[in-house]
Amino acid sequence: MIRKWDQEVIATAIRELFRSGQSLSYTNMDQCHRAILQAAVRYYGTWEAAVTAAGYQYESFLRRPRAEVVPPGHERKPRPWRRKRKIRLFD
């Protein structure tokens, strides 16, 4: 079956998936509903923009929240500057 996609059809499909209890995470859509995902990216640019246009907050569907602050203990440690030793081949 060939579907004619447009922005309203995509938004309606996203709303129906949400009402049926499907996860709207990118990973789930890629595994289970790839046609909707590809059409959404084609018409909206990103999956996040498509979910937002359907009336939902994309951040609520993320499996891991986006980290704005680095958790304690995960800071990048500065590497101490080391002076390279010169190799002397001849005296």
C-alpha positions, 0 to 999 in steps of 0.5 A, a space after each residue: 500500500 502506498 501512502 500519500 504523506 503530508 504534514 497533517 497525515 504525519 501529525 495524525 499518525 504520531 497522535 494515533 501511535 501515542 494514543 495506542 501506547 506506543 513509545 515515540 522515541 526515535 529508536 522505537 520508531 526506527 525499529 517499528 514504524 520506519 515509514 512514518 519516521 522517514 516521512 516525518 524527517 523528510 517533511 519536518 527536517 527532524 523527528 523532534 520537530 515532527 513530534 513537536 508539531 503533533 503537539 507533544 514535548 519531545 523531551 518526555 519521550 527520551 529514554 535518557 534525559 539530555 544532560 545539560 550539566 556534567 554529572 559529578 565525577 565525569 568531568 574531564 580531567 586535565 592531563 598534566 603537561 609532560 616534557 618529552 625526553 630527548 633521545 641522544 644517539 651520540 655523545 
